[in-house]
Amino acid sequence: MRKIDTRADKVLAFLLGIIYGYRGVLVEVKRKDIFRYNEEEHLEDRVYFLNRKTGYAGKLKPSEFTHICAIRECKEERKLIIFLYK
């Protein structure tokens, strides 16, 4: 296995930290277009706004962002679904 250097990219470190934190469950990543993001679809999910240029990763919606990450936990199925809007 190859080590990933995350010191230069805070957004990548954020995403890998989420996946590492849920290492006991199945993690599914779904990539979607950022223009198809719908807030009503993710009301029950944890939503984070990411900016790869500045390194911002947080829940507050900034004026400029490059990605949206919505995290849905399915406790019955022991599964984590990450919706990554790019």
C-alpha positions as CSV (number, residue, x, y, z in Angstrom):
1,M,0.0,0.0,0.0
2,R,1.2,3.5,-0.9
3,K,1.2,6.3,1.7
4,I,-0.8,9.4,0.6
5,D,0.8,12.8,1.6
6,T,-2.1,15.0,2.9
7,R,0.0,17.8,4.4
8,A,-0.5,20.0,1.3
9,D,-4.2,19.3,0.7
10,K,-6.5,19.9,3.6
11,V,-9.6,18.8,1.7
12,L,-8.1,15.4,0.8
13,A,-7.1,15.0,4.5
14,F,-10.7,15.8,5.5
15,L,-12.1,13.1,3.2
16,L,-9.6,10.5,4.1
17,G,-10.2,11.3,7.8
18,I,-13.9,10.6,7.4
19,I,-13.2,7.3,5.6
20,Y,-10.7,6.3,8.2
21,G,-13.1,7.2,11.0
22,Y,-15.7,4.8,9.6
23,R,-13.2,2.0,8.8
24,G,-15.4,-0.7,10.4
25,V,-18.3,-0.2,7.9
26,L,-18.8,-0.3,4.2
27,V,-18.1,3.1,2.6
28,E,-19.7,3.9,-0.7
29,V,-18.8,7.0,-2.6
30,K,-21.2,8.5,-5.2
31,R,-19.8,11.2,-7.4
32,K,-22.4,13.7,-8.9
33,D,-22.3,17.0,-10.8
34,I,-22.3,20.0,-8.5
35,F,-25.1,21.6,-10.5
36,R,-27.4,18.7,-9.6
37,Y,-27.1,19.4,-5.8
38,N,-30.4,19.6,-4.1
39,E,-30.6,20.7,-0.4
40,E,-33.9,18.9,0.2
41,E,-32.3,15.6,-0.8
42,H,-29.8,15.9,2.0
43,L,-31.8,17.4,4.9
44,E,-31.0,14.4,7.2
45,D,-27.3,14.2,6.1
46,R,-24.3,16.0,7.3
47,V,-23.2,18.5,4.5
48,Y,-19.8,20.0,4.2
49,F,-18.6,22.6,1.7
50,L,-15.1,22.2,0.4
51,N,-12.8,24.5,-1.5
52,R,-9.7,22.9,-2.9
53,K,-8.1,26.2,-3.8
54,T,-8.1,27.6,-0.3
55,G,-8.2,24.4,1.7
56,Y,-11.6,25.2,3.4
57,A,-13.7,22.3,4.7
58,G,-16.7,23.3,6.8
59,K,-20.4,23.3,7.4
60,L,-20.9,27.0,6.7
61,K,-21.6,27.8,3.0
62,P,-18.8,30.1,1.8
63,S,-19.2,32.4,-1.2
64,E,-17.0,30.2,-3.3
65,F,-16.6,26.4,-3.1
66,T,-15.4,23.7,-5.4
67,H,-17.0,20.6,-3.9
68,I,-20.0,19.6,-1.7
69,C,-19.8,16.5,0.5
70,A,-22.9,15.0,2.0
71,I,-22.5,12.1,4.4
72,R,-25.3,9.7,5.0
73,E,-25.1,7.0,7.7
74,C,-27.2,3.8,7.2
75,K,-26.9,2.2,10.7
76,E,-29.2,-0.7,9.8
77,E,-27.0,-1.8,6.9
78,R,-23.7,-0.7,8.6
79,K,-23.0,1.5,5.5
80,L,-21.7,5.0,5.0
81,I,-22.6,6.8,1.8
82,I,-20.6,9.8,0.7
83,F,-22.1,12.0,-2.0
84,L,-19.4,14.0,-3.5
85,Y,-20.6,16.8,-5.8
86,K,-17.9,18.1,-8.0
